[in-house]
């Protein structure tokens, strides 16, 4: 995740590091964005947040990003993979439990909206086991849309423009749906293209602005975790 080399075990002193565990996804993002869009975005957000002036990168260690998470709502589209909610819960709780033997806490950084149910269960399980954690998800903003639309397409035009295929959207009509509808019927039932929003309005300039919003939000959470878990007053 970071540009710095992966540390050895001798570089990790017990009680001096915060684990960053990032959750991406491997699912359809319309005909114009890659399956790993969420992973690409959240990976860049974490990398830039670690370089933010308010963050001491040496206080954090990044686990390998989890590229397949809970994406059952995208069933019906070719190429997608999902752990389902329960398997994701089990894996993340086990990772946090394992990390608790040496890390002061785990910051779970979520880049996929479909993990919402899993994150609630993860939080409950970690509280029950008295494992120190914090969960951060990509913040919403006025004018943002849900999936593979203006927001994510703009971000990818800024982060990875060569992976965006806007020419495949020539006959596209915007589609919107409520979270409740998606929970009940899935994305395919309401949007055959897999897009929820309007990617045709996307720009790299907007993607840069959104990335900055995300990075500043995560950097603030990282600083809060470090202040609370590593530099708290006695």
C-alpha positions in Angstrom: 0.0 0.0 0.0 2.8 2.4 0.9 5.8 3.2 -1.3 8.1 2.1 1.6 9.3 -1.6 1.6 7.4 -4.1 3.6 9.0 -4.4 7.0 10.4 -7.5 8.5 9.2 -8.9 11.9 12.2 -7.2 13.5 10.9 -3.8 12.3 7.6 -4.2 14.1 7.9 -3.5 17.9 4.9 -4.8 19.9 2.6 -2.0 20.9 4.1 0.6 18.5 2.1 0.1 15.3 -1.5 0.5 14.1 -2.6 -2.0 11.5 -4.4 -0.6 8.4 -6.7 -3.2 6.8 -8.2 -2.0 3.5 -11.3 -3.6 2.0 -11.8 -3.3 -1.8 -14.0 -5.4 -4.1 -14.0 -7.4 -7.3 -17.3 -6.6 -9.0 -18.9 -5.1 -12.1 -18.6 -1.3 -12.5 -20.5 -1.0 -15.7 -19.0 -1.6 -19.2 -16.5 1.2 -18.8 -14.7 0.6 -15.4 -12.6 -2.4 -14.3 -13.7 -5.0 -11.8 -11.2 -3.8 -9.3 -12.3 -0.2 -9.3 -13.1 -0.1 -5.5 -9.7 -1.6 -4.8 -7.8 0.9 -7.0 -9.6 3.8 -5.4 -9.2 2.8 -1.8 -5.6 1.8 -2.4 -4.8 5.2 -3.7 -6.7 6.9 -0.8 -4.7 5.0 1.8 -1.4 5.6 0.0 -2.0 9.4 -0.2 -3.3 9.6 3.4 -0.1 8.0 4.7 1.8 10.7 2.9 -0.4 13.5 4.4 1.4 16.1 6.4 -0.7 15.3 9.5 0.2 11.5 9.5 3.3 9.8 10.8 3.6 6.9 8.3 6.0 5.1 10.7 3.1 4.6 13.2 1.2 2.5 10.7 1.6 -0.9 8.9 -0.6 -1.9 6.0 -1.9 -5.4 5.6 -2.4 -6.6 2.0 -5.7 -5.1 0.7 -8.6 -7.6 0.7 -9.6 -7.5 -3.0 -12.7 -9.7 -2.8 -15.4 -8.8 -0.2 -19.2 -8.9 0.1 -20.7 -8.2 -3.4 -23.7 -10.4 -3.5 -25.8 -7.4 -4.7 -24.0 -7.6 -8.0 -25.0 -11.2 -8.8 -26.0 -11.5 -12.4 -23.0 -9.7 -13.9 -20.1 -11.7 -15.4 -16.7 -11.5 -13.8 -17.7 -10.6 -10.2 -16.6 -12.4 -7.1 -18.0 -12.2 -3.6 -17.1 -13.6 -0.2 -20.7 -13.0 1.1 -21.2 -11.2 4.4 -20.6 -14.0 6.9 -17.3 -15.1 5.4 -16.0 -11.5 5.3 -17.0 -11.0 8.9 -15.2 -14.1 9.9 -12.0 -13.2 8.0 -11.8 -9.6 9.2 -12.5 -10.4 12.8 -9.8 -13.2 12.7 -7.3 -10.7 11.2 -8.0 -8.1 13.8 -7.8 -10.8 16.5 -4.4 -11.9 15.2 -3.1 -8.3 14.9 -4.1 -7.6 18.5 -1.1 -9.6 19.8 1.2 -6.9 18.5 -0.7 -3.9 17.1 -2.3 -1.3 19.4 -5.4 -1.4 17.2 -6.7 -2.0 13.7 -8.1 0.7 11.4 -10.4 -0.9 8.9 -10.6 1.2 5.7 -13.6 0.3 3.6 -13.9 1.2 -0.1 -17.0 -0.8 -0.9 -20.6 0.2 0.0 -21.8 -3.4 -0.1 -19.8 -4.2 3.0 -22.1 -2.2 5.2 -23.9 -5.2 6.8 -20.6 -7.0 7.3 -19.0 -3.9 9.0 -21.8 -3.7 11.5 -21.3 -7.4 12.5 -17.5 -6.9 12.6 -17.9 -4.0 14.9 -20.2 -6.0 17.2 -17.8 -8.9 17.3 -14.7 -6.8 18.0 -16.5 -5.0 20.8 -17.5 -8.3 22.3 -13.8 -9.5 22.2 -12.5 -6.1 23.5 -10.3 -5.7 20.4 -9.3 -2.1 19.7 -10.5 -1.0 16.2 -11.9 1.8 14.2 -13.9 1.6 10.9 -13.7 4.3 8.2 -15.6 4.3 5.0 -15.5 6.6 2.0 -17.5 9.7 3.0 -20.5 10.9 1.0 -20.7 14.4 -0.4 -23.4 16.5 -2.1 -23.7 15.6 -5.8 -22.1 12.2 -5.4 -23.8 9.1 -6.8 -23.8 5.4 -5.9 -22.0 3.1 -8.3 -19.9 3.4 -11.5 -21.4 6.9 -12.1 -20.1 10.4 -11.9 -18.2 9.9 -8.7 -16.3 6.7 -9.4 -15.7 7.4 -13.0 -14.3 10.8 -12.2 -12.0 9.2 -9.6 -10.8 6.6 -12.1 -10.2 9.3 -14.8 -7.9 11.0 -12.3 -6.2 7.9 -10.8 -6.1 5.4 -13.7 -7.4 7.1 -16.9 -6.1 4.3 -19.2 -8.6 1.8 -17.5 -11.7 4.0 -18.3 -13.6 3.2 -21.5 -16.0 6.1 -21.9 -16.7 5.2 -25.6 -18.8 2.2 -24.4 -21.3 4.7 -22.9 -22.6 6.2 -26.1 -26.2 4.9 -25.7 -26.3 5.1 -21.9 -29.2 6.5 -19.9 -28.7 7.4 -16.2 -30.4 5.1 -13.6 -31.0 5.7 -9.9 -32.2 3.4 -7.2 -32.7 3.5 -3.4 -30.5 1.5 -1.0 -33.7 -0.4 0.1 -34.4 -1.4 -3.5 -30.9 -2.6 -4.1 -31.0 -4.7 -0.9 -34.3 -6.4 -2.0 -33.6 -6.9 -5.7 -29.9 -6.3 -6.4 -28.3 -4.0 -8.9 -29.1 -6.0 -12.1 -32.8 -5.8 -11.5 -32.8 -2.0 -11.5 -29.9 -1.3 -13.9 -29.0 -3.7 -16.6 -25.8 -1.7 -17.3 -24.8 -2.0 -13.7 -24.4 1.7 -13.4 -26.2 3.8 -10.7 -25.6 7.5 -11.6 -24.3 9.3 -14.6 -20.7 8.6 -15.7 -21.1 10.8 -18.8 -20.7 13.9 -16.6 -17.4 12.6 -15.0 -14.2 14.6 -15.2 -10.7 14.0 -14.0 -10.8 17.4 -12.3 -13.7 16.3 -10.2 -12.0 13.1 -9.4 -9.0 15.0 -8.1 -11.3 17.0 -5.8 -13.1 13.9 -4.5 -9.8 12.1 -3.9 -8.6 15.1 -1.9 -11.8 14.9 0.2 -11.3 11.2 0.8 -7.6 11.6 1.7 -8.2 14.5 4.1 -11.0 12.5 5.8 -8.9 9.3 6.2 -5.8 11.3 7.3 -7.9 12.9 10.1 -9.0 9.4 11.2 -5.5 8.1 11.1 -4.3 11.0 13.3 -7.2 10.5 15.7 -6.3 6.8 16.0 -2.7 7.5 16.6 -3.4 10.2 19.2 -5.8 7.9 21.0 -4.0 4.6 20.8 -0.3 5.6 20.7 0.0 9.1 22.2 -2.8 9.2 24.8 -2.2 11.0 28.1 -1.7 9.0 31.2 
